[in-house]
Amino acid sequence: MPRPADPRPQALLVAAFDSQLKWVAGIRDELVARGFDCPVVVPDVRSALSPAQIAAAGFTGVESVGWPELLDRAALSSVVVCGLSGPFTLRFTVDLADRVGDGPGPVVVTGWVGVIIEKITAGYLDRVGSDVVAVNGVDDLEHFVTVAQQLDLDPGNLLLSGLPILGSSAAAPHGGPIRRVLFADQPTVPGPAQERLHLYRRLLDYAYAHPEREVLLKPRHRLGEDTFHRMVHHPEDLLLGVDRPPNFRIDYTPISELLPSVDLLLTMSSTAALEAVGSGCRVGLVLDLGVHERYGNHVFLASGLLRTFDQLIADDIGTPDRFWLGGYFFDRPGTATEQIADRVETLLASGERPSRRIWASAYFRSASAYLRSTPVPAAPVPAGRSRLVRDLVPPVALRAGRRLRRRLAHR
């Protein structure tokens, strides 16, 4: 006998990397609490998810699907929460528009997994064809509305929800002595090995200057794992053979678990800085390499938190600028995920799909026509193989890279 249909509405979660999986997981928890069934799929495009990353995001497993199957399942779902990168999100909304035709189709939710440090206009236009564009900050919203007006696009799908990891207000900075310091590393900021090694050495200088403090370096991922932004020069490699003080160590504990015991968080431009500010932790945005778009620290210029390591060693630590804080911490009628779920339920009940007004615009029709003439990018390796750096680079090249990093470490 055929199995009875599941009476619960389905919200299909789509992600390809750990940061995207964590973002959709927060929305999943809220939708599950409201009675939705929430399967998660990874399309057969560029992706990398290790078992540890999947478990850390709160999933027991994910299902790999081809692009046509993704569209089939999306069209039959009530909701799609798409955490893919901008270009793949645009391609998904264009292909979904073709698939559903004049039908109502699912409510499509998109957004950003963290602070936007590059491609702010392009990133918005990649997501503009969805029904709910979850916006993380006030400045971002103002920029998107301006872009929409200039391109004659309806901004009605924009939702100022805020970052899911942040509340509506930041806690007062904790006082007291600094006993534990955490450096939140980033996979590609900075990029060159020499620049990364310089930062790590300055962090070691900090640890030597404060032997009474525990200094932790938190890499973005472990050796052999991958993220959306690929780390080429891992600290485990760059610090190989470099003398380290006893109060310094590399730690892979998730930042969310470490933060309650951290007195000072250091980073260049990680979203972890906002998470730390929100919890009342002191923050230093490292300035030793200057300010540049490629470092992403230009978006923190007004924060009041940029400091050199010399200043940080001297305990010259800034306090967050209140106007800057207001761009990320603001009054709202619920948490970020509650607002997203509220908007989803409202659209489902009304049958309205704001995306249809976007799909009918001259801009989107033109972008769609071009994309329809190009194939969906294939996965970089055959399906079923591990998409890790070690599988993509010949062993000889890996050994040569390690020898170069050792030479750099001893300079």
VOGU-3710 file (C-alpha; in Angstrom, 3 decimals, decimal comma):
1> mprpadprpq> 0,000/0,000/0,000  1,260/3,562/-0,647  2,595/5,411/2,363  0,306/8,146/3,699  1,375/11,650/2,783  3,169/13,610/5,494  0,653/16,220/6,684  3,401/18,602/7,709  4,470/21,364/5,325  7,983/20,850/4,023
11> allvaafdsq> 10,803/23,359/4,156  13,720/22,223/2,015  17,083/23,400/3,371  19,874/23,867/0,817  23,544/24,331/1,741  26,986/23,394/0,450  29,451/24,467/3,172  29,534/24,449/6,960  28,803/28,155/7,405  25,770/27,828/5,121
21> lkwvagirde> 24,649/24,714/6,971  24,811/26,541/10,312  22,767/29,421/8,885  19,991/27,194/7,574  20,091/25,192/10,824  18,981/28,201/12,857  15,984/28,746/10,585  15,281/25,022/10,610  14,961/24,979/14,407  12,314/27,701/14,298
31> lvargfdcpv> 10,387/26,088/11,439  10,478/22,657/13,085  9,009/24,219/16,235  6,143/25,463/14,026  5,399/22,050/12,569  7,505/21,994/9,398  9,401/18,970/8,148  12,899/20,186/7,242  15,096/17,893/5,129  18,511/19,243/4,128
41> vvpdvrsals> 20,189/18,667/0,754  23,547/19,493/-0,763  23,397/20,107/-4,522  26,061/18,526/-6,680  27,963/21,751/-7,234  31,047/23,068/-5,464  30,673/21,877/-1,869  32,647/20,488/1,055  31,151/19,107/4,250  33,003/16,733/6,545
51> paqiaaagft> 31,153/14,543/9,074  32,508/16,737/11,881  31,220/19,910/10,203  27,795/18,349/9,648  27,600/17,268/13,285  28,774/20,690/14,516  25,905/22,307/12,596  23,421/20,087/14,412  22,658/17,571/11,655  23,048/13,807/11,660
61> gvesvgwpel> 23,564/13,735/7,911  22,845/15,490/4,649  21,609/14,223/1,300  23,467/14,920/-1,939  21,274/15,667/-4,956  21,806/16,668/-8,560  20,646/20,064/-9,787  17,537/18,765/-11,613  16,482/16,824/-8,504  17,027/19,899/-6,372
71> ldraalssvv> 14,608/21,836/-8,584  12,081/18,989/-8,546  12,101/18,810/-4,767  12,058/22,581/-4,369  9,007/22,930/-6,620  7,117/20,417/-4,470  8,090/22,057/-1,174  6,207/24,756/0,719  9,416/26,614/1,601  13,016/26,588/0,413
81> vcglsgpftl> 15,737/28,034/2,653  18,659/28,557/0,286  22,034/29,100/1,932  24,082/28,774/-1,263  26,545/31,407/-2,444  25,200/34,316/-4,463  25,815/33,032/-8,005  24,282/29,629/-7,252  21,356/31,301/-5,499  20,662/33,426/-8,581
91> rftvdladrv> 20,865/30,366/-10,787  18,495/28,517/-8,466  15,852/31,274/-8,522  16,061/31,573/-12,298  15,730/27,824/-12,843  12,964/27,584/-10,240  11,014/30,317/-12,034  11,111/28,171/-15,169  10,151/25,051/-13,242  7,077/26,428/-11,396
101> gdgpgpvvvt> 5,793/28,596/-14,245  2,505/30,224/-13,264  2,098/28,031/-10,168  2,490/29,445/-6,678  5,776/27,655/-6,027  7,567/27,608/-2,676  8,416/30,603/-0,517  12,160/31,029/-1,104  14,285/32,435/1,723  17,841/33,705/1,173
111> gwvgviieki> 20,341/35,745/3,144  23,971/36,089/4,215  25,734/33,835/6,701  27,748/36,706/8,186  28,909/40,288/7,793  29,116/41,328/4,137  32,677/42,444/3,442  32,660/42,273/-0,355  30,290/42,239/-3,342  27,485/43,919/-1,416
121> tagyldrvgs> 25,628/45,037/-4,561  26,268/41,844/-6,517  25,306/39,738/-3,496  21,963/41,487/-3,195  21,207/41,147/-6,907  22,099/37,455/-6,741  19,402/37,014/-4,063  16,849/39,511/-5,354  14,713/36,847/-7,047  13,691/35,229/-3,744
131> dvvavngvdd> 10,600/35,922/-1,630  12,384/36,742/1,623  15,829/38,345/1,564  16,976/38,293/5,194  19,159/41,363/5,806  21,680/41,456/8,636  22,217/45,178/9,215  20,666/48,621/8,859  23,359/49,935/6,508  22,962/46,884/4,278
141> lehfvtvaqq> 19,215/47,428/4,095  19,620/51,072/3,099  22,085/50,075/0,375  19,800/47,363/-1,002  16,782/49,673/-1,090  18,820/52,258/-2,997  19,984/49,645/-5,520  16,425/48,382/-5,938  15,113/51,873/-6,607  17,800/52,589/-9,168
151> ldldpgnlll> 17,058/49,349/-11,055  13,275/49,656/-10,744  13,034/46,565/-8,537  10,434/46,097/-5,827  12,168/46,079/-2,396  9,183/44,390/-0,743  11,052/41,106/-0,285  13,692/42,706/1,974  13,419/41,807/5,654  15,644/43,481/8,258
161> sglpilgssa> 15,953/40,425/10,478  19,480/40,912/11,816  22,170/38,287/12,167  20,721/35,112/13,703  23,622/34,934/16,176  22,840/38,410/17,570  20,157/39,688/19,886  18,460/43,060/19,684  20,995/44,651/22,034  24,628/44,148/22,979
171> aaphggpirr> 25,545/43,277/26,537  27,598/45,769/28,532  31,341/45,051/28,192  32,664/42,794/30,915  35,227/44,305/33,252  37,848/42,573/35,293  41,248/41,152/34,391  41,992/39,532/31,074  42,739/35,868/31,644  41,807/34,223/28,344
181> vlfadqptvp> 42,395/35,684/24,856  40,992/34,151/21,676  42,171/34,911/18,146  39,399/34,056/15,662  41,265/33,120/12,502  39,754/33,415/9,031  40,424/31,130/6,053  41,459/33,790/3,535  42,040/36,938/5,603  44,848/37,578/5,108
191> gpaqerlhly> 45,643/35,448/2,087  49,431/35,368/1,525  51,488/33,072/3,735  53,868/35,883/4,743  51,001/38,061/5,983  49,376/35,217/7,892  52,658/34,219/9,504  53,248/37,849/10,531  49,899/37,919/12,342  50,583/34,598/14,052
201> rrlldyayah> 54,001/35,814/15,193  52,436/38,990/16,588  49,944/36,819/18,437  52,876/34,875/19,888  54,431/38,214/20,895  51,218/38,974/22,776  51,388/35,610/24,542  55,040/36,166/25,514  54,191/39,656/26,819  51,369/38,282/28,992
211> perevllkpr> 52,478/34,896/30,368  49,656/35,034/32,915  47,045/34,937/30,134  45,909/31,944/28,123  46,117/32,755/24,401  44,132/30,590/21,973  44,295/30,544/18,187  41,031/29,223/16,703  41,457/28,200/13,034  38,367/28,312/10,820
221> hrlgedtfhr> 38,633/24,574/10,188  40,916/21,618/10,781  43,620/20,493/8,398  42,043/18,561/5,543  38,629/20,179/5,919  37,282/22,841/3,589  35,011/25,867/3,778  33,459/28,198/1,221  36,550/30,429/1,440  39,417/27,973/1,112
231> mvhhpedlll> 42,295/28,297/3,579  45,518/27,653/1,712  47,944/28,433/4,546  46,779/26,719/7,709  48,306/27,841/11,032  49,223/24,242/11,839  51,498/24,341/8,784  52,801/27,896/9,096  53,666/27,519/12,793  55,337/24,154/12,315
241> gvdrppnfri> 58,755/24,410/13,992  58,085/27,903/15,411  58,783/28,242/19,144  55,614/28,899/21,134  55,156/30,010/24,714  53,494/27,550/27,109  50,422/29,785/27,472  49,634/29,581/23,732  47,768/26,824/21,926  45,723/26,127/18,794
251> dytpisellp> 42,163/25,199/19,743  39,321/23,866/17,565  36,493/24,264/20,050  33,592/26,161/18,414  33,737/29,879/19,137  30,202/29,846/20,526  31,391/27,410/23,201  34,580/29,326/23,955  33,123/32,833/24,152  31,575/32,601/27,647
261> svdllltmss> 35,071/32,072/29,087  36,911/34,556/26,829  37,882/38,009/28,109  39,271/39,416/24,855  38,548/38,319/21,280  40,969/39,278/18,530  40,377/38,990/14,790  40,784/40,941/11,570  37,220/41,040/10,270  35,389/37,912/11,375
271> taaleavgsg> 31,668/37,974/12,165  32,819/36,484/15,484  33,674/40,064/16,480  29,970/40,956/16,449  29,076/37,786/18,320  31,665/38,701/20,962  30,443/42,296/21,232  26,918/40,992/21,640  27,984/38,830/24,570  29,848/41,665/26,285
281> crvglvldlg> 33,321/40,337/25,464  36,042/42,888/24,759  37,147/42,928/21,098  40,232/44,024/19,223  40,182/44,186/15,412  43,812/43,713/14,438  45,188/46,618/12,416  48,796/45,517/11,834  48,385/44,934/8,099  46,456/48,157/7,557
291> vherygnhvf> 42,908/48,666/6,327  41,976/47,192/2,971  38,960/45,733/1,209  40,780/42,438/0,798  41,007/42,170/4,582  37,365/43,060/5,083  38,224/45,361/7,970  37,055/48,425/6,072  33,498/47,615/7,182  34,651/48,000/10,805
301> lasgllrtfd> 36,236/51,445/10,414  33,495/53,102/12,468  33,464/50,420/15,156  36,004/52,040/17,471  37,675/48,638/17,882  40,581/48,701/15,392  43,902/48,346/17,206  47,498/47,350/16,457  49,081/44,504/18,379  51,343/47,031/20,131
311> qliaddigtp> 48,217/48,761/21,447  46,620/45,453/22,399  49,740/44,296/24,243  49,583/47,583/26,177  45,894/46,856/26,944  44,757/49,835/24,879  41,443/48,241/23,931  38,617/50,171/22,286  34,946/50,279/23,179  32,248/49,814/20,520
321> drfwlggyff> 30,908/52,997/18,951  27,211/53,260/19,834  26,134/54,440/16,366  28,000/51,558/14,769  26,413/49,161/17,245  22,974/50,416/16,223  23,520/49,089/12,716  23,604/45,493/13,965  21,765/45,611/17,288  18,315/47,169/16,994
331> drpgtateqi> 14,793/46,778/18,296  12,874/44,091/16,467  9,693/42,120/17,098  11,517/38,849/17,768  14,704/36,975/17,008  16,045/36,873/13,467  14,774/33,350/12,895  11,363/34,180/14,403  10,964/37,102/12,019  11,946/34,950/9,043
341> adrvetllas> 9,485/32,232/10,073  6,755/34,832/10,662  7,250/36,229/7,149  7,230/32,713/5,684  3,950/31,839/7,375  2,383/35,133/6,306  3,316/34,521/2,664  2,104/30,932/2,776  -1,235/31,999/4,227  -1,748/34,824/1,717
351> gerpsrriwa> -0,408/33,019/-1,333  1,690/36,091/-2,141  5,140/35,606/-3,666  7,110/38,879/-3,772  9,572/37,205/-6,118  7,012/37,345/-8,937  7,294/41,126/-9,122  11,061/40,747/-9,370  10,821/38,001/-11,994  8,660/40,296/-14,126
361> sayfrsasay> 11,175/43,180/-13,999  13,297/44,136/-16,987  16,480/43,612/-14,980  15,660/40,066/-13,877  14,328/39,043/-17,285  17,607/40,140/-18,844  19,728/38,324/-16,245  17,550/35,236/-16,643  17,941/35,190/-20,412  21,707/35,135/-20,096
371> lrstpvpaap> 21,775/32,420/-17,429  19,430/30,190/-19,417  22,004/30,159/-22,185  24,736/28,823/-19,875  25,003/25,390/-18,223  24,917/24,897/-14,469  28,551/24,722/-13,255  29,510/21,121/-12,591  30,950/19,862/-9,343  34,768/20,131/-9,279
381> vpagrsrlvr> 35,196/16,383/-8,661  33,039/13,368/-9,544  30,052/12,696/-7,296  30,865/10,434/-4,382  34,465/11,586/-3,978  35,568/13,648/-1,029  35,750/17,311/-1,983  38,753/18,103/0,188  41,897/19,932/-0,803  43,991/16,787/-0,446
391> dlvppvalra> 41,897/15,130/-3,186  42,289/18,026/-5,598  46,035/18,683/-5,289  48,651/16,125/-6,330  50,649/14,753/-3,348  53,909/16,055/-4,822  52,498/19,604/-4,878  51,303/19,234/-1,293  54,757/18,145/-0,122  56,365/21,066/-1,961
401> grrlrrrlah> 53,894/23,446/-0,318  54,716/22,080/3,127  58,455/22,539/2,540  57,844/26,170/1,526  55,768/26,806/4,644  58,498/25,319/6,874  61,082/27,634/5,306  58,802/30,619/5,912  58,276/29,560/9,506  62,021/29,591/10,230
411> r> 62,644/33,032/8,750
//
